[in-house]
Amino acid sequence: MVQRLAEDIAIVCNEPIEEIAFIIGPLFGKDAEEMLKAVAANLGAVGTIWYQEEALGTAHAIMCAKEILNGKVVVAFADTLFKADFKMDATQEGIIWVQKIEDPRAFGVVKLDGQGIISDFIEKPAVFISDLAIIGIYYFRDGKNLREELQYLLDNNIREKGEYQLTNALENMKMKGVKFVPGTVTEWLDCGNVDATVFTNQRILEFNKNDSKLIAPSILSENSEVVMPCFIGENVILKNTKVGPHVSVGANTVIESSIISNSIIQKNSKIQNSKIQNSMIGSFVEIVGASGNFSIGDYTIINIQNEKL
């Protein structure tokens, strides 16, 4: 997900990226960190890792990488994907990407003035104020100015709902004359929970259904069917199995005598005699004889010997 987000932002920026700072929790592990650095390297950028030791809000998270907040900066939250058919106008002072939604109560929203400039930022409004939800991608022409405004929040312990919020810094910048314009996308794909992420996987596969790289050439398929669109990673083994549509399977996973649809399965997992749909399954998971919808983290074992498909 992070790789796709970074690649899409690079396309929209339409100019070389010098550095990508990944702000993560301290327990992600070295393997994840190396994969993130590889994402940056593939885009011709240096990848750096920064840790947020405690979840204290979006403004606090960004400031964990404050050393790189100079010049042109794009900030993106990693639980969102998007589709866009434009190039970013880097001459703008600031751009905040938004999408019109039916129920904006769970999101930060913006209001526009008569000239199409953002006039207000509101974090998770309890009553309707605007249906233009902030999707979590921002451009700042002056990263130093952003850093100073975020530092002001931290120095003065300015919190909202217990956390340091980026929207408060945006409001302060606006009051000082910085003009923010809305950026719009053709589709916003939220990845904030299981259902949203499974749906996003479905949409991404549909967008890329004609991509020949969706199925790795190294897969071993024995008496099995793949109903496209699906993503099947390297060295996946399928035996007496039906996979798809809308399934993504990570490398080195083995699926035998099972039916899988509309799900995400990570790498190095083993699934046998199971019927799984609308699910997210982590890496190094073992499932035998199970049926239903699942949200399963890494290194989980489920063994139901008498389950019948």
Secondary structure, 3 states (H helix, E strand, C coil): CHHHHHHHHHHHHCCCCCEEEEEECCCCCHHHHHHHHHHHHHCCCEEEEEECCCCCCHHHHHHCCHHHCCCCEEEECCCEEEECCCCCCCCCCEEEEEEECCCCCCCEEEEECCCCCEEEEEECCCCCCCCEEEEEEEEECCHHHHHHHHHHHHHCCCCECCECCHHHHHHHHHHCCCCEEEEECCEEEECCCHHHHHHHHHHHHHHCCCCHHHECCCCEEECCEECCCEEECCCCEEECCEECCCEEECCCCEEECCEEECEEECCCCEEECCEEECCEECCCCEEECCEECCEECCCCEEECCCCCC
